[in-house]
Amino acid sequence: MQKKLDPGAHVEWDVRVRARSGAIRQIDVVRGKLGTADVAVAIEAKDRNKPVTINMVGDFFVAFTGIGAKHGIMVSNLGFTEDALLEAKERGITTCILRLANDEDWGRYLRDFQLTIQSRTLLYQDAEIVMANGERHPVSQGGMEFMFDRRGNHVFFDEHVNSWLDDNPWEEGDLIEIAPGRPLRFRRNEQEDFVDVTELRFRPTYSDGMTMELQKRRPEDWVYVQQTPDGFRDERSFFVFAKLEKLADEFKAARAARKQTKKAGSKVTAKKTTAKKRTSKRTRKKSSP
């Protein structure tokens, strides 16, 4: 869980370290940085059928201060007794609960939402290109007819009128008659000469297209919240417990692999030591008078 909260932290799980007293203690440690300083935080997880007691808090304080950790976090599935919370606050220990989430936990957080997307297409009814010679050329509803500017570049009907619609008020279905904002020319085919465009006419309307509905619910099923003597803090984190289990399994597999590698290395060292002893014995026999 700490790895999820801080991906950059280095988590050491089930570590056995020698305390200042010389005793060996088992503890979980998260190592990270606070600015440029290296910081070690000790964590104690309690999965019990009753709340954590004041004696457990005291034992944990002795454990993490004994290994030189800067801070301690206790995590419980069923919370803490009142005395334990007071003791933890006095010792500077953060007390948190990791448990199944319920509806009240999501009271101030986004859990699910529904989104409906209705696509709409702008069409141009009764669209025409009016030319200086009085002729009118009908334009398709899609507005894909093109004209030409002074440089001979294509200027599509919909591109030109959409700029006007963006900058001016209008009502759907009204007849709109606009003069081109720049000189435009038009010809029906390559055999005809260009004629200046004096006006563009159309009735803008919308056509409803595809409707798409999206409903999403967050799959998080566990909540992590800090408990203090004064109650619970508002800030809380939500987790998918199956993902936490998967991460824990990866920790276990990595730890098992390290132990296996260490064990294999010990065997090789033992064999080399035995071989050296045998060589030493043979050398002594040869050198004996």
Buried (B, 14 or more C-beta within 10 A) or exposed (E): BBBEEEEEBEBBBEBEBEBEEEEEBEBBBBEBEEEEEEBBBBBBEBEEEEBBBBEBBBEBBEBBBBBEBBBBBBBBBEBBBEEBBBBBBEBEBBBBBBBEBEEEBBEEEEBEEEEEEEEEEBBBEEBBBBBEEEEEBEBEBBBEBBBBBEEEEEBBBBEBBBEBBEEEEEEEEEEBEBEBEEEBBBBEEEEEEEBEBBBBBBBBBEEEEEEEEEEEEBEBEBBBBBBBBEEBEEEBBBBBBEBBEEBEEEBEEEBEEEEEEEEEEEEEEEEEEEEEEEEEEEEEEEEEE
